């Protein structure tokens, strides 16, 4: 189930390894001194079969 183009990644945040790796990367970049992180399409970050996959409660 993808929301975007095939070349755009849909990450499975239910997988603890994926979630932890993404948090690690955000923390690493923050510790390197970046000021801004742009996250596009946040309402679609969580997928659930049988829904529109938009603005699900897990996102918030």
FIKOL-584564 format. One record per atom (N, C-alpha, C, O): residue number from 1; residue in one letter; atom name; x, y, z. Coordinates in nm, 4 decimals. Layout:
REM residues N
+-----+---------+-------+----------+----------+----------+
! num ! residuo ! atomo !     east !    north !       up !
+-----+---------+-------+----------+----------+----------+
! NUM !       a !    CA !        X !        Y !        Z !
...
+-----+---------+-------+----------+----------+----------+
***
This chain:
REM residues 60
+-----+---------+-------+----------+----------+----------+
! num ! residuo ! atomo !     east !    north !       up !
+-----+---------+-------+----------+----------+----------+
!   1 !       x !     N !   0.0854 !  -0.1172 !   0.0000 !
!   1 !       x !    CA !   0.0000 !   0.0000 !   0.0000 !
!   1 !       x !     C !   0.0900 !   0.1236 !   0.0000 !
!   1 !       x !     O !   0.1600 !   0.1496 !   0.0979 !
!   2 !       x !     N !   0.0883 !   0.1983 !  -0.1079 !
!   2 !       x !    CA !   0.1659 !   0.3216 !  -0.1144 !
!   2 !       x !     C !   0.0737 !   0.4383 !  -0.1450 !
!   2 !       x !     O !  -0.0327 !   0.4214 !  -0.2046 !
!   3 !       x !     N !   0.1149 !   0.5539 !  -0.1044 !
!   3 !       x !    CA !   0.0358 !   0.6741 !  -0.1256 !
!   3 !       x !     C !   0.0943 !   0.7588 !  -0.2372 !
!   3 !       x !     O !   0.0232 !   0.8365 !  -0.3008 !
!   4 !       x !     N !   0.2232 !   0.7437 !  -0.2607 !
!   4 !       x !    CA !   0.2929 !   0.8317 !  -0.3538 !
!   4 !       x !     C !   0.3458 !   0.7525 !  -0.4731 !
!   4 !       x !     O !   0.2964 !   0.6438 !  -0.5031 !
!   5 !       x !     N !   0.4434 !   0.8060 !  -0.5388 !
!   5 !       x !    CA !   0.5031 !   0.7394 !  -0.6542 !
!   5 !       x !     C !   0.5874 !   0.6200 !  -0.6101 !
!   5 !       x !     O !   0.6321 !   0.6159 !  -0.4955 !
!   6 !       x !     N !   0.6101 !   0.5225 !  -0.6990 !
!   6 !       x !    CA !   0.6891 !   0.4044 !  -0.6622 !
!   6 !       x !     C !   0.8309 !   0.4365 !  -0.6152 !
!   6 !       x !     O !   0.8878 !   0.3609 !  -0.5364 !
!   7 !       x !     N !   0.8880 !   0.5458 !  -0.6615 !
!   7 !       x !    CA !   1.0249 !   0.5797 !  -0.6207 !
!   7 !       x !     C !   1.0291 !   0.6519 !  -0.4856 !
!   7 !       x !     O !   1.1375 !   0.6816 !  -0.4355 !
!   8 !       x !     N !   0.9149 !   0.6799 !  -0.4272 !
!   8 !       x !    CA !   0.9100 !   0.7433 !  -0.2949 !
!   8 !       x !     C !   0.8848 !   0.6359 !  -0.1895 !
!   8 !       x !     O !   0.7934 !   0.5546 !  -0.2035 !
!   9 !       x !     N !   0.9649 !   0.6360 !  -0.0857 !
!   9 !       x !    CA !   0.9575 !   0.5321 !   0.0161 !
!   9 !       x !     C !   0.8368 !   0.5484 !   0.1067 !
!   9 !       x !     O !   0.8015 !   0.6595 !   0.1461 !
!  10 !       x !     N !   0.7748 !   0.4373 !   0.1387 !
!  10 !       x !    CA !   0.6745 !   0.4297 !   0.2435 !
!  10 !       x !     C !   0.7359 !   0.3451 !   0.3540 !
!  10 !       x !     O !   0.7529 !   0.2243 !   0.3374 !
!  11 !       x !     N !   0.7689 !   0.4063 !   0.4646 !
!  11 !       x !    CA !   0.8335 !   0.3340 !   0.5742 !
!  11 !       x !     C !   0.7293 !   0.2767 !   0.6686 !
!  11 !       x !     O !   0.6253 !   0.3379 !   0.6928 !
!  12 !       x !     N !   0.7584 !   0.1578 !   0.7221 !
!  12 !       x !    CA !   0.6690 !   0.0909 !   0.8152 !
!  12 !       x !     C !   0.7108 !   0.1267 !   0.9574 !
!  12 !       x !     O !   0.7991 !   0.0631 !   1.0151 !
!  13 !       x !     N !   0.6469 !   0.2287 !   1.0132 !
!  13 !       x !    CA !   0.6836 !   0.2747 !   1.1472 !
!  13 !       x !     C !   0.6361 !   0.1812 !   1.2570 !
!  13 !       x !     O !   0.6713 !   0.2008 !   1.3733 !
!  14 !       x !     N !   0.5572 !   0.0800 !   1.2232 !
!  14 !       x !    CA !   0.5210 !  -0.0226 !   1.3221 !
!  14 !       x !     C !   0.6406 !  -0.1122 !   1.3545 !
!  14 !       x !     O !   0.6475 !  -0.1730 !   1.4613 !
!  15 !       x !     N !   0.7327 !  -0.1188 !   1.2617 !
!  15 !       x !    CA !   0.8536 !  -0.1982 !   1.2824 !
!  15 !       x !     C !   0.9468 !  -0.1191 !   1.3740 !
!  15 !       x !     O !   0.9927 !  -0.0111 !   1.3367 !
!  16 !       x !     N !   0.9753 !  -0.1715 !   1.4936 !
!  16 !       x !    CA !   1.0597 !  -0.0971 !   1.5880 !
!  16 !       x !     C !   1.1972 !  -0.0616 !   1.5321 !
!  16 !       x !     O !   1.2518 !   0.0431 !   1.5668 !
!  17 !       x !     N !   1.2535 !  -0.1451 !   1.4475 !
!  17 !       x !    CA !   1.3855 !  -0.1147 !   1.3897 !
!  17 !       x !     C !   1.3777 !   0.0070 !   1.2976 !
!  17 !       x !     O !   1.4674 !   0.0913 !   1.2980 !
!  18 !       x !     N !   1.2714 !   0.0160 !   1.2194 !
!  18 !       x !    CA !   1.2533 !   0.1304 !   1.1297 !
!  18 !       x !     C !   1.2336 !   0.2577 !   1.2122 !
!  18 !       x !     O !   1.2984 !   0.3594 !   1.1877 !
!  19 !       x !     N !   1.1431 !   0.2504 !   1.3103 !
!  19 !       x !    CA !   1.1144 !   0.3660 !   1.3942 !
!  19 !       x !     C !   1.2398 !   0.4147 !   1.4663 !
!  19 !       x !     O !   1.2708 !   0.5338 !   1.4648 !
!  20 !       x !     N !   1.3117 !   0.3220 !   1.5291 !
!  20 !       x !    CA !   1.4331 !   0.3593 !   1.6029 !
!  20 !       x !     C !   1.5408 !   0.4156 !   1.5114 !
!  20 !       x !     O !   1.6109 !   0.5096 !   1.5487 !
!  21 !       x !     N !   1.5543 !   0.3596 !   1.3929 !
!  21 !       x !    CA !   1.6549 !   0.4100 !   1.2985 !
!  21 !       x !     C !   1.6219 !   0.5528 !   1.2538 !
!  21 !       x !     O !   1.7113 !   0.6364 !   1.2409 !
!  22 !       x !     N !   1.4949 !   0.5797 !   1.2307 !
!  22 !       x !    CA !   1.4556 !   0.7157 !   1.1913 !
!  22 !       x !     C !   1.4794 !   0.8145 !   1.3057 !
!  22 !       x !     O !   1.5272 !   0.9256 !   1.2825 !
!  23 !       x !     N !   1.4467 !   0.7754 !   1.4275 !
!  23 !       x !    CA !   1.4727 !   0.8619 !   1.5430 !
!  23 !       x !     C !   1.6229 !   0.8853 !   1.5570 !
!  23 !       x !     O !   1.6668 !   0.9974 !   1.5825 !
!  24 !       x !     N !   1.7015 !   0.7785 !   1.5401 !
!  24 !       x !    CA !   1.8470 !   0.7917 !   1.5474 !
!  24 !       x !     C !   1.8969 !   0.8938 !   1.4444 !
!  24 !       x !     O !   1.9802 !   0.9788 !   1.4760 !
!  25 !       x !     N !   1.8454 !   0.8848 !   1.3213 !
!  25 !       x !    CA !   1.8898 !   0.9776 !   1.2165 !
!  25 !       x !     C !   1.8513 !   1.1213 !   1.2474 !
!  25 !       x !     O !   1.9305 !   1.2129 !   1.2249 !
!  26 !       x !     N !   1.7296 !   1.1423 !   1.2989 !
!  26 !       x !    CA !   1.6894 !   1.2777 !   1.3368 !
!  26 !       x !     C !   1.7792 !   1.3317 !   1.4480 !
!  26 !       x !     O !   1.8228 !   1.4467 !   1.4423 !
!  27 !       x !     N !   1.8067 !   1.2501 !   1.5479 !
!  27 !       x !    CA !   1.8933 !   1.2943 !   1.6577 !
!  27 !       x !     C !   2.0357 !   1.3201 !   1.6094 !
!  27 !       x !     O !   2.0994 !   1.4164 !   1.6523 !
!  28 !       x !     N !   2.0854 !   1.2358 !   1.5214 !
!  28 !       x !    CA !   2.2194 !   1.2550 !   1.4665 !
!  28 !       x !     C !   2.2282 !   1.3893 !   1.3940 !
!  28 !       x !     O !   2.3212 !   1.4667 !   1.4168 !
!  29 !       x !     N !   2.1313 !   1.4165 !   1.3070 !
!  29 !       x !    CA !   2.1326 !   1.5425 !   1.2328 !
!  29 !       x !     C !   2.1208 !   1.6621 !   1.3263 !
!  29 !       x !     O !   2.1864 !   1.7642 !   1.3058 !
!  30 !       x !     N !   2.0378 !   1.6494 !   1.4280 !
!  30 !       x !    CA !   2.0230 !   1.7572 !   1.5254 !
!  30 !       x !     C !   2.1550 !   1.7823 !   1.5975 !
!  30 !       x !     O !   2.1942 !   1.8973 !   1.6178 !
!  31 !       x !     N !   2.2230 !   1.6758 !   1.6360 !
!  31 !       x !    CA !   2.3518 !   1.6905 !   1.7037 !
!  31 !       x !     C !   2.4603 !   1.7456 !   1.6118 !
!  31 !       x !     O !   2.5607 !   1.7982 !   1.6595 !
!  32 !       x !     N !   2.4412 !   1.7341 !   1.4811 !
!  32 !       x !    CA !   2.5361 !   1.7905 !   1.3857 !
!  32 !       x !     C !   2.5129 !   1.9404 !   1.3662 !
!  32 !       x !     O !   2.5932 !   2.0090 !   1.3030 !
!  33 !       x !     N !   2.4019 !   1.9902 !   1.4214 !
!  33 !       x !    CA !   2.3794 !   2.1336 !   1.4180 !
!  33 !       x !     C !   2.2758 !   2.1821 !   1.3186 !
!  33 !       x !     O !   2.2632 !   2.3028 !   1.2982 !
!  34 !       x !     N !   2.2009 !   2.0920 !   1.2558 !
!  34 !       x !    CA !   2.0995 !   2.1426 !   1.1631 !
!  34 !       x !     C !   1.9934 !   2.2193 !   1.2412 !
!  34 !       x !     O !   1.9654 !   2.1885 !   1.3570 !
!  35 !       x !     N !   1.9361 !   2.3174 !   1.1777 !
!  35 !       x !    CA !   1.8364 !   2.4017 !   1.2421 !
!  35 !       x !     C !   1.6937 !   2.3613 !   1.2062 !
!  35 !       x !     O !   1.6014 !   2.3827 !   1.2847 !
!  36 !       x !     N !   1.6758 !   2.3035 !   1.0888 !
!  36 !       x !    CA !   1.5416 !   2.2744 !   1.0389 !
!  36 !       x !     C !   1.5374 !   2.1341 !   0.9805 !
!  36 !       x !     O !   1.6288 !   2.0920 !   0.9095 !
!  37 !       x !     N !   1.4302 !   2.0624 !   1.0115 !
!  37 !       x !    CA !   1.4012 !   1.9342 !   0.9478 !
!  37 !       x !     C !   1.2647 !   1.9491 !   0.8820 !
!  37 !       x !     O !   1.1658 !   1.9800 !   0.9484 !
!  38 !       x !     N !   1.2603 !   1.9274 !   0.7533 !
!  38 !       x !    CA !   1.1333 !   1.9371 !   0.6815 !
!  38 !       x !     C !   1.0772 !   1.7970 !   0.6628 !
!  38 !       x !     O !   1.1421 !   1.7101 !   0.6045 !
!  39 !       x !     N !   0.9577 !   1.7765 !   0.7122 !
!  39 !       x !    CA !   0.8910 !   1.6474 !   0.6978 !
!  39 !       x !     C !   0.7651 !   1.6713 !   0.6154 !
!  39 !       x !     O !   0.6714 !   1.7366 !   0.6612 !
!  40 !       x !     N !   0.7638 !   1.6186 !   0.4952 !
!  40 !       x !    CA !   0.6491 !   1.6356 !   0.4065 !
!  40 !       x !     C !   0.5455 !   1.5257 !   0.4297 !
!  40 !       x !     O !   0.5790 !   1.4148 !   0.4712 !
!  41 !       x !     N !   0.4223 !   1.5575 !   0.4030 !
!  41 !       x !    CA !   0.3119 !   1.4619 !   0.4039 !
!  41 !       x !     C !   0.2953 !   1.3897 !   0.5375 !
!  41 !       x !     O !   0.2689 !   1.2695 !   0.5402 !
!  42 !       x !     N !   0.3105 !   1.4612 !   0.6466 !
!  42 !       x !    CA !   0.2960 !   1.4019 !   0.7795 !
!  42 !       x !     C !   0.1601 !   1.3339 !   0.7986 !
!  42 !       x !     O !   0.1555 !   1.2287 !   0.8623 !
!  43 !       x !     N !   0.0500 !   1.3879 !   0.7472 !
!  43 !       x !    CA !  -0.0779 !   1.3194 !   0.7679 !
!  43 !       x !     C !  -0.0811 !   1.1769 !   0.7123 !
!  43 !       x !     O !  -0.1669 !   1.0976 !   0.7510 !
!  44 !       x !     N !   0.0110 !   1.1441 !   0.6223 !
!  44 !       x !    CA !   0.0136 !   1.0115 !   0.5599 !
!  44 !       x !     C !   0.1208 !   0.9194 !   0.6183 !
!  44 !       x !     O !   0.1471 !   0.8131 !   0.5621 !
!  45 !       x !     N !   0.1824 !   0.9573 !   0.7284 !
!  45 !       x !    CA !   0.2984 !   0.8841 !   0.7788 !
!  45 !       x !     C !   0.2617 !   0.7461 !   0.8342 !
!  45 !       x !     O !   0.3473 !   0.6582 !   0.8434 !
!  46 !       x !     N !   0.1345 !   0.7269 !   0.8712 !
!  46 !       x !    CA !   0.0902 !   0.5988 !   0.9269 !
!  46 !       x !     C !  -0.0112 !   0.5364 !   0.8318 !
!  46 !       x !     O !  -0.1029 !   0.6042 !   0.7855 !
!  47 !       x !     N !   0.0050 !   0.4068 !   0.8025 !
!  47 !       x !    CA !  -0.0832 !   0.3361 !   0.7094 !
!  47 !       x !     C !  -0.1721 !   0.2383 !   0.7861 !
!  47 !       x !     O !  -0.1282 !   0.1745 !   0.8818 !
!  48 !       x !     N !  -0.2963 !   0.2279 !   0.7428 !
!  48 !       x !    CA !  -0.3915 !   0.1348 !   0.8033 !
!  48 !       x !     C !  -0.4854 !   0.0859 !   0.6930 !
!  48 !       x !     O !  -0.5532 !   0.1657 !   0.6283 !
!  49 !       x !     N !  -0.4888 !  -0.0466 !   0.6723 !
!  49 !       x !    CA !  -0.5772 !  -0.1020 !   0.5706 !
!  49 !       x !     C !  -0.7220 !  -0.0648 !   0.5997 !
!  49 !       x !     O !  -0.7638 !  -0.0599 !   0.7153 !
!  50 !       x !     N !  -0.7973 !  -0.0388 !   0.4947 !
!  50 !       x !    CA !  -0.9382 !  -0.0053 !   0.5089 !
!  50 !       x !     C !  -0.9644 !   0.1399 !   0.5439 !
!  50 !       x !     O !  -1.0782 !   0.1765 !   0.5733 !
!  51 !       x !     N !  -0.8604 !   0.2244 !   0.5413 !
!  51 !       x !    CA !  -0.8771 !   0.3668 !   0.5692 !
!  51 !       x !     C !  -0.8186 !   0.4474 !   0.4549 !
!  51 !       x !     O !  -0.7604 !   0.3916 !   0.3619 !
!  52 !       x !     N !  -0.8343 !   0.5786 !   0.4619 !
!  52 !       x !    CA !  -0.7740 !   0.6662 !   0.3611 !
!  52 !       x !     C !  -0.6256 !   0.6895 !   0.3883 !
!  52 !       x !     O !  -0.5553 !   0.7503 !   0.3076 !
!  53 !       x !     N !  -0.5788 !   0.6398 !   0.5042 !
!  53 !       x !    CA !  -0.4378 !   0.6571 !   0.5448 !
!  53 !       x !     C !  -0.4026 !   0.8051 !   0.5597 !
!  53 !       x !     O !  -0.2887 !   0.8449 !   0.5350 !
!  54 !       x !     N !  -0.4973 !   0.8838 !   0.5989 !
!  54 !       x !    CA !  -0.4713 !   1.0264 !   0.6171 !
!  54 !       x !     C !  -0.5232 !   1.0708 !   0.7530 !
!  54 !       x !     O !  -0.6373 !   1.0428 !   0.7900 !
!  55 !       x !     N !  -0.4373 !   1.1405 !   0.8266 !
!  55 !       x !    CA !  -0.4722 !   1.1963 !   0.9563 !
!  55 !       x !     C !  -0.5202 !   1.0910 !   1.0562 !
!  55 !       x !     O !  -0.6124 !   1.1167 !   1.1337 !
!  56 !       x !     N !  -0.4593 !   0.9744 !   1.0549 !
!  56 !       x !    CA !  -0.4945 !   0.8712 !   1.1518 !
!  56 !       x !     C !  -0.4428 !   0.9114 !   1.2890 !
!  56 !       x !     O !  -0.3458 !   0.9865 !   1.2988 !
!  57 !       x !     N !  -0.5058 !   0.8627 !   1.3948 !
!  57 !       x !    CA !  -0.4700 !   0.9035 !   1.5304 !
!  57 !       x !     C !  -0.3249 !   0.8700 !   1.5662 !
!  57 !       x !     O !  -0.2652 !   0.9378 !   1.6499 !
!  58 !       x !     N !  -0.2676 !   0.7665 !   1.5043 !
!  58 !       x !    CA !  -0.1296 !   0.7285 !   1.5335 !
!  58 !       x !     C !  -0.0287 !   0.8364 !   1.4912 !
!  58 !       x !     O !   0.0821 !   0.8429 !   1.5444 !
!  59 !       x !     N !  -0.0680 !   0.9199 !   1.3961 !
!  59 !       x !    CA !   0.0212 !   1.0260 !   1.3498 !
!  59 !       x !     C !   0.0445 !   1.1289 !   1.4613 !
!  59 !       x !     O !   0.1522 !   1.1877 !   1.4717 !
!  60 !       x !     N !  -0.0565 !   1.1488 !   1.5423 !
!  60 !       x !    CA !  -0.0484 !   1.2521 !   1.6457 !
!  60 !       x !     C !  -0.0112 !   1.1924 !   1.7777 !
!  60 !       x !     O !   0.0004 !   1.2643 !   1.8769 !
+-----+---------+-------+----------+----------+----------+
***
